[in-house]
Amino acid sequence: MPEYDKLVRDEIPAVIRADGAEPVTERVDGAAYEQRLAEKLREETAEFCEARDPEELADVLAVVDALVEQAGRETVERLREQKAAERGRFDDGVVLLRVETDGSGRSAEADGESESTETGE
């Protein structure tokens, strides 16, 4: 009998029952739910990266939507817009290859920006 121990869509237990099997489930909330969502996001993102299938992308968005609800939709949307206004979006396909210094030995990182900030993360 297969063991899964992973977050599934809400209707999956009913689908399993309709197939004549009995699912063994538990419900999680709070920090445990957020942890399971993070694990599910990694799983679905890996599947999308492998397949490049819009169906997998829809799964990624479903998990992201659940995470947004947990964090507060208004808060996340405000932060998303703030980052877009300050640093742009991902519309133009800009790929950062490197950061060269201006000869003084100073880079963007030395000016107070971290590596993750430089890359837009």
C-alpha positions in Angstrom: 0.0 0.0 0.0 1.6 3.3 -1.1 2.4 6.0 1.5 2.1 9.6 0.4 2.3 11.9 3.4 1.7 15.0 1.3 -0.8 17.8 0.9 -3.4 17.1 -1.7 -6.3 19.0 -3.2 -9.4 19.0 -1.1 -11.4 16.7 -3.3 -8.8 14.0 -3.7 -10.2 11.8 -0.9 -13.6 11.7 -2.6 -11.9 10.8 -5.9 -10.1 7.9 -4.1 -13.3 6.7 -2.5 -15.0 6.8 -5.9 -12.3 4.5 -7.2 -13.2 2.0 -4.4 -10.3 2.7 -2.0 -10.3 4.3 1.4 -7.9 7.3 1.9 -6.3 7.8 5.3 -6.0 11.6 5.9 -5.4 14.2 8.5 -6.0 17.9 8.4 -3.3 20.5 9.3 -3.5 24.1 10.0 -1.4 27.0 11.1 2.4 26.5 10.8 2.0 22.9 9.8 -0.3 23.9 6.9 2.1 26.6 5.8 5.0 24.0 5.9 2.9 21.5 3.8 2.1 24.3 1.3 5.8 25.1 1.0 6.6 21.5 0.3 3.8 21.3 -2.2 5.1 24.4 -4.0 8.5 22.8 -4.3 6.9 19.6 -5.7 4.6 21.4 -8.2 7.4 23.9 -9.3 9.7 20.9 -10.0 7.0 19.2 -12.0 6.4 22.4 -14.0 10.1 22.9 -14.7 10.4 19.4 -15.9 7.3 19.3 -18.1 6.7 23.0 -19.0 3.1 22.0 -19.1 0.3 24.6 -18.5 -1.5 22.1 -16.4 1.5 21.9 -14.0 1.6 25.7 -14.0 -2.0 25.7 -12.9 -1.1 23.5 -10.0 1.7 25.9 -9.0 -0.8 28.8 -9.1 -3.3 26.9 -7.0 -0.6 26.4 -4.3 0.6 30.0 -4.6 -3.0 31.2 -4.2 -3.4 29.1 -1.0 -0.1 30.6 0.3 -1.3 34.1 -0.5 -4.5 33.5 1.4 -2.5 32.4 4.4 -0.2 35.5 4.3 -3.1 37.9 3.6 -4.0 38.7 0.0 -4.0 42.5 0.6 -0.5 42.4 2.2 0.9 40.2 -0.6 -0.6 42.3 -3.3 0.7 45.5 -1.8 4.2 44.1 -1.5 4.0 42.8 -5.1 3.0 46.2 -6.4 5.7 47.9 -4.3 8.4 45.6 -5.7 7.1 46.2 -9.2 7.2 49.9 -8.8 10.7 49.9 -7.2 12.4 47.2 -9.3 10.1 46.4 -12.2 8.4 43.2 -13.2 9.5 40.2 -15.2 8.0 41.3 -18.5 11.2 42.1 -20.5 13.2 38.9 -20.1 16.2 40.7 -18.5 18.9 38.2 -17.5 21.6 39.6 -15.2 24.9 38.1 -16.2 27.2 39.9 -13.8 27.7 43.1 -12.0 30.9 45.0 -12.8 32.4 47.6 -10.5 32.9 51.2 -11.6 36.7 51.0 -11.0 36.4 52.0 -7.3 35.9 48.5 -6.3 32.3 49.2 -5.3 29.5 47.1 -6.6 25.7 47.2 -6.0 26.3 44.9 -3.1 28.8 47.3 -1.5 26.2 50.0 -1.9 23.8 48.2 0.4 22.0 45.8 -1.9 22.2 42.1 -1.2 22.7 39.5 -3.9 19.0 38.5 -3.7 18.1 42.1 -4.2 20.3 42.4 -7.2 18.7 39.4 -8.8 15.1 40.6 -8.0 14.3 37.8 -5.6 
